[in-house]
Amino acid sequence: PAIGPEKTHSGPYQCNELHMRPHGAMRATAIASCLMAWSRRCMGTLVVGGNGALLQAHRSSTDEVKRVKSLTPPSPGVPGVAEVYTLSVDSPLGKERMKGVAEVMKDLKIESFVSVMGLSAAAYKNEQDEMDQQVLPMTEQQKKEWLQVDIGYGPVHKGKKPAMMGSSGALACSLGHRHIWETALDMFAKRNSSDERWALIVEDDVRVRRRASPSPEEALREALASVPAGVDIVFLDDRHCWGRSGELGQGVDIYLQSSQAYAITAKGARALLSEPFKRNADHWLNIPVHDGKIRGFCPKRSRIVFAHEYKHASMIKSNAAKLNLLSVFGLRVDYFRNTRVVRRRTPPPIV
């Protein structure tokens, strides 16, 4: 009952434009259902209106890049923000998470956002198969660079060929974020507005930190308004900014974790895209800051808007049950199909 008539776009792919009427508690479930139903037909990017309207749908594979770049979504309604992007995948877990995303957008009074449906590592038999896919295609150079990926304890592959490795959630995540940076850079060029300097990017496990003050909505606006001039990436979740606030510059720890919620400028997007394709997404965000190409920023504690440190399943790491159990004892474990790495102590959540 919550779903209205469908309109079909002309073009090589028959993607639907679904208009949804707000129906109270049904809205979040209906939005998530429409997102997943649409993504099964046309893997790519979707613009979602804050009143529950799915405003545009388009396939983001190589033969549709020009049409993707031509779209101009409505303003998200957050001062200084040109667009808001969410990253998810077509899976039962992704569908459940998108219900939460819809509630987050409602809480923050974000009027529209662009939902990017990325890759699900589970869809590929091994890492080589994942690297060869054409939804978010990799160049031959990027494939070579990925074989050098290092999470802080030496190369992950250790000389193994991708065909001998299990498919990688970390690779899927990095591809999704990189696609968003490319899309955001094109968006900035098209809008060309000095008043809208930020692209806000969140993953689908993002949740609002209820103790953000004076309210989550105001905390987000105040966090962005407090960013000093010359900063090109702002970290907005409790994990990346644990124990730190203020400007981040050259020499910052490249292994600060979490790519769950952050905002970048056009310069920030260019700096991230200039890096070799050999990092997990959360570490990748730190590299241009560490190297002095751009400056980063962590808001003060009360303005940290998004919560990552809560119990939830992981799309990137296998053996999530073991991960949660070990976290109880203060350990952080990164699981790849072929590698287990015990990392630093997990910071307590900021509540």
C-alpha positions, 0 to 999 in steps of 0.5 A, spaced: 500 500 500 505 504 501 508 504 493 505 508 488 505 507 480 511 506 477 515 510 471 520 506 466 526 510 464 527 510 456 534 507 455 538 501 454 536 499 461 529 498 464 530 501 471 524 504 475 522 510 478 518 508 484 514 514 488 512 512 495 507 515 499 509 516 507 505 511 511 508 512 518 512 506 521 511 503 514 516 508 511 523 505 512 521 498 511 518 500 504 524 504 502 529 499 504 524 494 500 524 498 494 532 499 494 533 492 494 528 490 489 531 496 484 538 494 485 536 487 483 534 489 476 539 495 475 546 495 480 548 502 481 546 508 484 539 511 486 537 518 489 532 517 495 528 523 497 527 525 504 519 524 504 520 517 501 520 518 494 525 514 490 527 520 485 532 517 480 535 510 478 540 509 474 545 503 472 552 505 474 556 501 469 561 503 464 556 504 459 552 509 463 557 513 466 555 519 462 548 519 464 550 518 471 554 524 471 548 528 468 543 527 474 543 533 479 539 530 485 535 535 489 539 539 495 539 534 501 537 540 505 544 541 510 547 547 510 554 546 506 553 539 504 552 538 496 550 531 496 549 525 501 551 518 499 550 512 502 553 505 500 550 498 501 549 492 497 543 487 495 543 482 500 538 481 506 543 484 511 543 490 506 536 490 506 535 490 513 541 496 514 537 500 509 531 501 514 536 504 519 539 508 514 532 511 512 531 513 520 538 516 520 536 521 514 529 522 518 533 524 524 538 528 521 532 532 517 536 530 510 531 531 505 535 527 499 540 522 499 544 518 493 544 510 495 550 507 491 549 499 491 556 496 491 558 489 490 557 483 495 563 479 495 559 473 497 557 474 489 564 472 487 567 465 487 574 468 489 578 474 489 580 474 481 573 473 479 571 479 484 577 483 480 574 481 473 567 484 474 564 489 470 559 493 475 565 497 478 571 495 473 578 495 475 584 497 471 589 492 470 594 497 474 589 497 480 589 490 480 596 490 480 596 495 486 591 491 490 596 485 490 600 490 495 594 491 500 597 492 507 593 493 513 599 494 518 602 487 518 605 486 511 602 484 505 595 480 505 596 476 499 603 474 501 605 472 494 598 468 493 594 469 486 587 472 487 584 466 484 587 462 490 584 467 495 577 468 497 573 473 495 574 480 499 569 484 502 575 489 503 576 490 496 568 491 495 568 496 500 574 500 497 571 499 490 564 502 493 568 508 496 572 510 490 566 510 486 563 515 490 569 519 490 568 519 483 561 521 483 562 526 488 568 529 484 563 530 478 557 533 482 562 538 485 564 540 478 557 540 475 554 544 481 560 549 482 558 552 488 562 555 494 557 555 499 556 547 498 563 544 499 561 538 502 559 531 500 557 527 506 558 519 505 556 514 510 555 506 510 549 503 511 551 500 518 551 508 520 546 510 526 545 516 530 549 517 536 543 519 541 548 523 545 550 528 540 548 535 542 544 539 542 541 534 538 543 529 532 541 534 527 544 540 530 550 536 532 551 535 524 550 542 522 555 545 528 560 540 526 561 542 519 560 549 521 566 548 526 571 546 520 577 550 519 578 553 513 583 549 509 580 542 511 578 537 506 576 531 510 572 531 516 571 524 520 564 524 523 563 517 527 565 515 534 571 510 532 575 514 527 575 520 532 576 516 538 580 520 543 582 525 538 579 532 536 581 538 532 585 538 526 589 532 523 595 533 519 602 530 516 604 524 520 597 522 522 596 514 524 594 511 517 591 505 520 586 509 524 579 505 523 572 506 520 570 509 513 563 509 516 561 516 516 565 522 513 565 528 509 570 530 503 571 537 499 572 536 491 580 537 493 579 531 498 576 527 493 581 528 488 587 527 493 583 520 495 583 518 487 590 520 486 592 514 491 594 507 489 589 502 489 592 498 495 588 500 501 582 498 505 577 504 505 578 506 512 586 506 512 585 509 505 582 516 508 588 517 512 593 516 507 593 523 503 592 526 510 598 523 513 602 525 506 600 532 507 596 533 501 590 535 505 588 536 512 583 532 516 578 534 522 575 531 528 569 534 531 569 535 539 566 529 542 559 532 543 558 533 535 560 526 533 554 525 530 554 517 528 555 511 532 559 505 529 561 502 536 555 498 537 553 490 536 552 489 529 554 484 523 559 485 518 559 485 511 567 485 510 569 480 515 567 473 515 567 470 522 563 475 525 561 471 531 568 470 533 569 478 532 564 480 537 566 475 542 573 477 541 571 484 542 568 483 549 575 482 551 578 488 548 581 485 542 580 487 534 580 482 529 580 483 522 578 477 518 580 475 511 578 469 508 585 467 508 588 471 513 587 473 521 590 479 524 589 481 531 590 488 531 590 494 537 585 494 542 578 496 540 576 503 543 570 504 547 564 507 544 563 514 545 556 515 547 
